[in-house]
């Protein structure tokens, strides 16, 4: 895979934090069709609670 990912975390307290990330896919659509991989960029947001 050929991509660049940028992300950040925010810590509310010692048990709870949130994160966000954006993945810039550097793969060409022609190459993606050959390998079966997705050629789209991706955005993710999450919440983590640790007991």
N, C-alpha and C positions, 0 to 999 in steps of 0.2 A: 504494500500500500504506500501511496505517496500523498501525504497530507501534512498540514500545519495546524496545530491545535492551540487555542488561546483560552485560558480559563481563570477563574478567581473563586476564592472561598471567603465567606463571611461567618465569623464565629460569634453567635449570640451569647453563649456561655460555655461552660466546660462540657456540656452534654449535647448541645444542639448547634448545628451549623447548616448553611445553605451553600450551594455552589452553582455556577453557570459556566458553560463552555461552548465554544464555537469551533467547529472543525472545517477548515478550508480544504476541500478535496482538490488535489493538483492533478488527478487522473483525467486524461482526455476521454470524451464519450466513446470514441472508437476503441480505445484500449479497454475501457470498462465493459464494452459489449463482448470483447474476446474473453476476458477473465470472469465475467458474470458479476463483477462488483458494481456498486452504485457509484455514480459520478456526481451526485448532488452534495452540496454542503449540508452540515448538520448542526443543530442548535440543541443544547441540553440544559435543563434546570433540575436541581434535586435538593431534597432536604434529608439530612442525616441526623438521627437521634441515637446517641450511644448510652447504653445503660451502665 
